[in-house]
């Protein structure tokens, strides 16, 4: 299984995709709880790889992850434009309801943080580059 990690200063996105490319977990967590959350997930799931974004605070997060999870490989993925792509994916995953349907998709803003969806996209980008 692959764990996707979208690092950030205040919040981080975490997602897990299995060998069938099915999303089995995704969540936005505070940066303070990110390592503890990933640690808990590694006890629940057989995580073989962590794929993370390479931009915002990536270097410091990479060092923290390497020291916390020495036996898990960590790969960096280009995360440019991932937030815009995640916004579109959000509306694919959660169809707009009510008046939201009347607003053009490019103008809609998701009602919650979408860092977890960015983490899913990072996994997909990694798999696309390595297939």
C-alpha atoms as a printed R data frame, in Angstrom:
    type eleno elety resid chain resno       x      y       z
1   ATOM     1    CA   UNK     A     1   0.000  0.000   0.000
2   ATOM     2    CA   UNK     A     2   1.066  3.562  -0.686
3   ATOM     3    CA   UNK     A     3   0.573  6.445   1.694
4   ATOM     4    CA   UNK     A     4   0.264  9.862   0.075
5   ATOM     5    CA   UNK     A     5   1.333 12.872   2.119
6   ATOM     6    CA   UNK     A     6   0.692 16.511   1.244
7   ATOM     7    CA   UNK     A     7   2.865 18.442   3.705
8   ATOM     8    CA   UNK     A     8   1.929 21.860   4.970
9   ATOM     9    CA   UNK     A     9   2.647 24.359   7.717
10  ATOM    10    CA   UNK     A    10  -0.765 24.169   9.421
11  ATOM    11    CA   UNK     A    11  -2.425 21.091   7.956
12  ATOM    12    CA   UNK     A    12  -1.429 18.043   5.961
13  ATOM    13    CA   UNK     A    13  -3.261 15.680   3.681
14  ATOM    14    CA   UNK     A    14  -2.915 11.941   4.168
15  ATOM    15    CA   UNK     A    15  -4.280  9.216   1.899
16  ATOM    16    CA   UNK     A    16  -3.788  5.491   1.423
17  ATOM    17    CA   UNK     A    17  -4.226  3.637  -1.859
18  ATOM    18    CA   UNK     A    18  -4.060 -0.142  -2.068
19  ATOM    19    CA   UNK     A    19  -2.547 -2.338  -4.778
20  ATOM    20    CA   UNK     A    20  -5.808 -2.161  -6.779
21  ATOM    21    CA   UNK     A    21  -5.494  1.646  -6.785
22  ATOM    22    CA   UNK     A    22  -8.560  1.912  -4.564
23  ATOM    23    CA   UNK     A    23  -8.644  4.752  -2.067
24  ATOM    24    CA   UNK     A    24  -9.003  3.179   1.355
25  ATOM    25    CA   UNK     A    25  -8.324  6.209   3.539
26  ATOM    26    CA   UNK     A    26  -8.047  9.981   3.219
27  ATOM    27    CA   UNK     A    27  -8.029 12.675   5.857
28  ATOM    28    CA   UNK     A    28  -6.801 16.211   6.542
29  ATOM    29    CA   UNK     A    29  -4.857 16.386   9.818
30  ATOM    30    CA   UNK     A    30  -3.132 19.184  11.674
31  ATOM    31    CA   UNK     A    31   0.599 19.418  11.078
32  ATOM    32    CA   UNK     A    32   1.169 18.835  14.788
33  ATOM    33    CA   UNK     A    33  -0.574 15.433  14.566
34  ATOM    34    CA   UNK     A    34   0.697 14.315  11.150
35  ATOM    35    CA   UNK     A    35   3.536 12.029  12.308
36  ATOM    36    CA   UNK     A    36   1.346 10.422  14.990
37  ATOM    37    CA   UNK     A    37  -1.443  9.872  12.459
38  ATOM    38    CA   UNK     A    38   0.945  8.283   9.956
39  ATOM    39    CA   UNK     A    39   2.430  6.132  12.708
40  ATOM    40    CA   UNK     A    40  -1.059  4.883  13.617
41  ATOM    41    CA   UNK     A    41  -1.848  4.191   9.946
42  ATOM    42    CA   UNK     A    42   1.359  2.166   9.522
43  ATOM    43    CA   UNK     A    43   0.160 -0.124  12.316
44  ATOM    44    CA   UNK     A    44  -3.247 -0.570  10.656
45  ATOM    45    CA   UNK     A    45  -2.085 -0.926   7.047
46  ATOM    46    CA   UNK     A    46   0.946 -2.494   5.368
47  ATOM    47    CA   UNK     A    47   2.471  0.744   4.097
48  ATOM    48    CA   UNK     A    48   5.360  0.032   1.708
49  ATOM    49    CA   UNK     A    49   5.932  3.529   0.359
50  ATOM    50    CA   UNK     A    50   5.281  7.152   1.294
51  ATOM    51    CA   UNK     A    51   4.783  9.532  -1.628
52  ATOM    52    CA   UNK     A    52   4.913 13.201  -0.741
53  ATOM    53    CA   UNK     A    53   4.765 16.580  -2.447
54  ATOM    54    CA   UNK     A    54   8.008 18.387  -3.117
55  ATOM    55    CA   UNK     A    55   7.110 22.033  -2.484
56  ATOM    56    CA   UNK     A    56   5.828 23.657   0.729
57  ATOM    57    CA   UNK     A    57   8.022 22.644   3.701
58  ATOM    58    CA   UNK     A    58   8.879 19.386   1.888
59  ATOM    59    CA   UNK     A    59  12.541 19.116   2.927
60  ATOM    60    CA   UNK     A    60  11.883 19.401   6.661
61  ATOM    61    CA   UNK     A    61   8.946 16.993   6.435
62  ATOM    62    CA   UNK     A    62  11.043 14.520   4.464
63  ATOM    63    CA   UNK     A    63  13.677 14.530   7.221
64  ATOM    64    CA   UNK     A    64  11.032 14.031   9.918
65  ATOM    65    CA   UNK     A    65   9.444 11.147   8.023
66  ATOM    66    CA   UNK     A    66  12.792  9.468   7.327
67  ATOM    67    CA   UNK     A    67  13.739  9.526  10.994
68  ATOM    68    CA   UNK     A    68  10.286  8.374  12.147
69  ATOM    69    CA   UNK     A    69   9.850  5.632   9.519
70  ATOM    70    CA   UNK     A    70  13.302  4.318   8.649
71  ATOM    71    CA   UNK     A    71  12.011  1.114   7.066
72  ATOM    72    CA   UNK     A    72   9.599  2.845   4.657
73  ATOM    73    CA   UNK     A    73  10.817  4.302   1.360
74  ATOM    74    CA   UNK     A    74   9.920  7.953   0.765
75  ATOM    75    CA   UNK     A    75   9.549  9.350  -2.754
76  ATOM    76    CA   UNK     A    76   9.044 12.986  -3.710
77  ATOM    77    CA   UNK     A    77   6.537 13.936  -6.425
78  ATOM    78    CA   UNK     A    78   6.038 17.236  -8.234
79  ATOM    79    CA   UNK     A    79   3.000 18.846  -6.671
80  ATOM    80    CA   UNK     A    80   2.655 21.871  -8.965
81  ATOM    81    CA   UNK     A    81  -1.005 22.681  -9.755
82  ATOM    82    CA   UNK     A    82  -2.172 19.872  -7.473
83  ATOM    83    CA   UNK     A    83  -4.482 22.161  -5.485
84  ATOM    84    CA   UNK     A    84  -6.367 23.240  -8.605
85  ATOM    85    CA   UNK     A    85  -6.584 19.644  -9.775
86  ATOM    86    CA   UNK     A    86  -7.782 18.559  -6.323
87  ATOM    87    CA   UNK     A    87 -10.526 21.174  -6.405
88  ATOM    88    CA   UNK     A    88 -11.897 19.604  -9.608
89  ATOM    89    CA   UNK     A    89 -11.501 16.101  -8.170
90  ATOM    90    CA   UNK     A    90 -13.403 17.139  -5.042
91  ATOM    91    CA   UNK     A    91 -16.480 17.956  -7.151
92  ATOM    92    CA   UNK     A    92 -16.139 14.622  -8.972
93  ATOM    93    CA   UNK     A    93 -16.037 12.764  -5.661
94  ATOM    94    CA   UNK     A    94 -18.735 14.861  -3.962
95  ATOM    95    CA   UNK     A    95 -21.361 16.028  -6.427
96  ATOM    96    CA   UNK     A    96 -22.572 19.579  -5.760
97  ATOM    97    CA   UNK     A    97 -25.988 19.868  -4.153
98  ATOM    98    CA   UNK     A    98 -28.670 22.550  -4.276
99  ATOM    99    CA   UNK     A    99 -27.601 25.946  -5.548
100 ATOM   100    CA   UNK     A   100 -23.964 24.775  -5.829
101 ATOM   101    CA   UNK     A   101 -24.985 22.912  -8.990
102 ATOM   102    CA   UNK     A   102 -25.779 26.213 -10.694
103 ATOM   103    CA   UNK     A   103 -22.319 27.686 -10.097
104 ATOM   104    CA   UNK     A   104 -19.785 26.850 -12.834
105 ATOM   105    CA   UNK     A   105 -17.298 24.265 -11.545
106 ATOM   106    CA   UNK     A   106 -14.320 26.595 -12.008
107 ATOM   107    CA   UNK     A   107 -15.901 29.086  -9.603
108 ATOM   108    CA   UNK     A   108 -16.969 26.600  -6.918
109 ATOM   109    CA   UNK     A   109 -14.888 26.343  -3.776
110 ATOM   110    CA   UNK     A   110 -14.961 23.120  -1.758
111 ATOM   111    CA   UNK     A   111 -16.513 23.627   1.693
112 ATOM   112    CA   UNK     A   112 -13.543 21.989   3.453
113 ATOM   113    CA   UNK     A   113  -9.749 21.696   3.099
114 ATOM   114    CA   UNK     A   114  -8.772 19.384   0.237
115 ATOM   115    CA   UNK     A   115  -5.217 18.461   1.251
116 ATOM   116    CA   UNK     A   116  -6.278 14.792   1.490
117 ATOM   117    CA   UNK     A   117  -7.387 14.862  -2.129
118 ATOM   118    CA   UNK     A   118  -4.017 16.389  -3.046
119 ATOM   119    CA   UNK     A   119  -2.420 13.388  -1.284
120 ATOM   120    CA   UNK     A   120  -4.501 11.060  -3.492
121 ATOM   121    CA   UNK     A   121  -3.364 12.949  -6.591
122 ATOM   122    CA   UNK     A   122   0.279 12.694  -5.516
123 ATOM   123    CA   UNK     A   123  -0.063  8.911  -5.351
124 ATOM   124    CA   UNK     A   124  -1.692  8.876  -8.789
125 ATOM   125    CA   UNK     A   125   1.115 11.021 -10.216
126 ATOM   126    CA   UNK     A   126   3.709  8.671  -8.742
127 ATOM   127    CA   UNK     A   127   1.965  5.612 -10.164
128 ATOM   128    CA   UNK     A   128   1.644  7.262 -13.583
129 ATOM   129    CA   UNK     A   129   5.361  8.078 -13.673
130 ATOM   130    CA   UNK     A   130   6.338  4.585 -12.494
131 ATOM   131    CA   UNK     A   131   4.002  2.350 -14.480
